């Protein structure tokens, strides 16, 4: 690690095959990050301590081999199925055209990592954990202390939070039966907030189904939003109440296009009527 009063730096070669593989795995699993962000936007009390993606940045669009390139974290992440937007968390050490809080946008293919933290526990962070696995224990502790977060076992990357078992009912059960430890989260399962929302949303739509046709500030319907977010039960519900599964975004994409962009097979099946 090196630091000169700006953002801490952990060095890694741009041609490191393990680092390239870690970045590829981050891109392949980005959909789980975005699903969490879809629900984070709906929380009255926010659940994420931190949510960010990492990407390489340079002072020019086509840097020369000797030009500095810095991988930096981007917060306030937005995503439209193609382009990632946000603001830089880091103050660059060498770049002159960017600064902390600079607004940036880049294609999804350029991100090199993602992570979010809830209750101090980090999910994702492929490249971070690769570096942590290479650190001696004291340096790893220093790294984690600098973030103030629990990154867990660097060899066992978790993508979603654990699922708490339902607490047993009854006075004596509560007193004498220990609560079961949380089960590891399954990223392929539907998001808990999605499952919890279906019944209440159904009741709302039975009273007034007009929200299924409302466009947001991007010109998207709720079917578009939840298709990109991977929320198949909500997509099914919206279609049941008259949402147009073939409606297009202002740039011409359908809900199926958006689901396909992140590989949401569950949503594609819902849209196809399976």
Buried (B, 14 or more C-beta within 10 A) or exposed (E): EEEEEEBBBBEBEEEEEBBBEBBEBBBEBBBBBBBBBBBBEEEEEEBBBBBBBBBBBBBEEEEEEEEEEBBBBBBEBBBBBEEBBBBBBBBBBEBEEBEEEBEBEBEBEBBBBBBBBBEEBBBBBBBBBBBBEEBEEEBBEEBBEEBEBEBBEBEEBBBBBEEEEEEEEEEEEEEEEEEEEEEEBEBEEBBBBBEEBBEEBEEEBEEEBEBBBEEEEEEBBBBBBBBBBBBBBBBBBBBEBEBBBEBBBEEEBBBBBBBBBBEBEBBBBBBEEE
